Amino acid sequence: MNLEQAFTFAQWVVNEAPAPVSLFVADDHGELVLAATMDDAPPDTRLNAQRKAYTAARSDAASTSELAAKLRDDPVELASFDPMFTFFKGGVAAFRDGRRVGAVGVSGLAGDDDEALARRGIEVAGLRAEP
């Protein structure tokens, strides 16, 4: 995800979020492209957003919720994951031409709302939330 797309995503999320959130935009390796925390967003949302984006960028799933569902009943798999991975909703990979080009994380709302903002923001940035 390039910087221009990251700015588009961030501006859209900030304008559309019904309450303060933190967001993190990562490249396809889970590394920082852009991060922001809205005024009055709880401090823990910063790390949560980062971990969500990192997980969506580096896992084989298209989102943190998809990864959680995939591994729900496999404690051995869960125990072997990168300690930065999270299974909270709100981390979504971004795709262009079927290739993962980055990921985003949104944190501060209910999980379904975080994920909905992330998915729609990816589309607004001109990318897809599915391969």
C-alpha distance (Angstrom), angle and dihedral (degrees) to the residues before:
residue distance angle dihedral
M1 . . .
N2 3.76 . .
L3 3.79 126.3 .
E4 3.80 95.2 -103.5
Q5 3.81 90.9 53.6
A6 3.81 89.5 46.0
F7 3.82 91.3 53.6
T8 3.82 91.0 48.4
F9 3.80 90.6 49.7
A10 3.81 93.5 47.1
Q11 3.79 95.1 47.4
W12 3.79 91.7 49.1
V13 3.82 93.2 48.9
V14 3.81 92.2 47.6
N15 3.81 90.5 50.4
E16 3.81 95.6 45.0
A17 3.81 104.4 37.0
P18 3.83 110.0 109.5
A19 3.82 90.5 -148.4
P20 3.83 136.3 14.4
V21 3.80 115.3 -62.5
S22 3.77 139.8 169.0
L23 3.77 120.9 -130.1
F24 3.76 134.8 -165.9
V25 3.79 127.3 -166.3
A26 3.79 116.7 -161.2
D27 3.77 135.9 -173.0
D28 3.79 120.0 -122.1
H29 3.83 90.2 -79.0
G30 3.80 94.1 53.6
E31 3.81 93.9 -105.2
L32 3.80 123.7 139.2
V33 3.78 121.1 -82.3
L34 3.83 96.9 155.9
A35 3.79 137.3 -15.8
A36 3.79 132.3 -174.8
T37 3.78 138.6 175.2
M38 3.78 119.7 -158.5
D39 3.80 118.4 -133.0
D40 3.82 110.6 -83.2
A41 3.82 94.9 15.0
P42 3.82 109.2 141.6
P43 3.83 111.9 -100.8
D44 3.82 93.6 -122.0
T45 3.81 89.8 63.2
R46 3.83 89.7 72.7
L47 3.79 95.2 63.9
N48 3.80 91.7 37.7
A49 3.83 91.5 55.2
Q50 3.81 90.7 48.0
R51 3.79 93.4 49.8
K52 3.82 91.7 47.0
A53 3.81 92.5 52.9
Y54 3.82 92.1 43.4
T55 3.80 91.5 51.7
A56 3.80 93.8 47.4
A57 3.81 90.9 48.1
R58 3.80 97.6 47.5
S59 3.81 105.4 32.7
D60 3.78 126.1 80.6
A61 3.82 91.2 -117.1
A62 3.82 125.6 87.7
S63 3.81 92.7 -129.9
T64 3.77 142.5 12.9
S65 3.81 90.1 -111.4
E66 3.81 90.9 53.0
L67 3.81 90.6 50.0
A68 3.81 91.7 48.9
A69 3.80 92.0 50.9
K70 3.79 91.5 47.0
L71 3.81 93.5 53.4
R72 3.78 101.8 31.8
D73 3.79 95.0 112.1
D74 3.80 99.6 34.7
P75 3.83 110.8 83.8
V76 3.80 92.5 174.1
E77 3.81 91.4 57.6
L78 3.80 91.4 45.4
A79 3.79 92.1 51.9
S80 3.80 92.8 52.3
F81 3.82 98.1 55.9
D82 3.77 129.5 113.5
P83 3.83 105.9 -86.4
M84 3.83 90.0 -127.5
F85 3.81 90.8 62.2
T86 3.78 118.1 105.6
F87 3.77 132.1 -170.2
F88 3.80 97.5 -154.5
K89 3.81 113.9 121.4
G90 3.78 117.7 -104.6
G91 3.80 103.8 69.3
V92 3.81 113.2 108.4
A93 3.79 131.3 171.7
A94 3.80 119.7 -130.3
F95 3.80 120.1 -136.4
R96 3.79 135.8 -165.6
D97 3.81 119.8 -174.0
G98 3.81 89.9 -9.7
R99 3.83 93.1 -56.1
R100 3.81 124.3 114.4
V101 3.81 106.5 -116.9
G102 3.79 99.4 171.5
A103 3.77 143.1 -48.3
V104 3.77 142.3 -117.7
G105 3.76 135.6 -142.8
V106 3.80 127.0 -158.2
S107 3.80 122.2 -172.3
G108 3.78 134.8 175.3
L109 3.80 105.5 66.6
A110 3.79 133.0 65.7
G111 3.81 109.9 -59.5
D112 3.80 95.8 -107.2
D113 3.81 90.2 50.8
D114 3.82 92.2 47.9
E115 3.79 89.4 51.8
A116 3.81 94.2 46.0
L117 3.82 90.8 52.7
A118 3.80 90.7 47.5
R119 3.81 93.6 49.9
R120 3.79 95.8 46.2
G121 3.81 92.2 43.9
I122 3.80 90.7 54.4
E123 3.81 89.4 53.7
V124 3.82 91.8 47.5
A125 3.82 87.6 53.5
G126 3.81 88.8 57.7
L127 3.80 98.1 -103.7
R128 3.80 135.5 103.9
A129 3.80 130.1 -111.2
E130 3.82 91.4 -147.9
P131 3.83 129.6 50.7
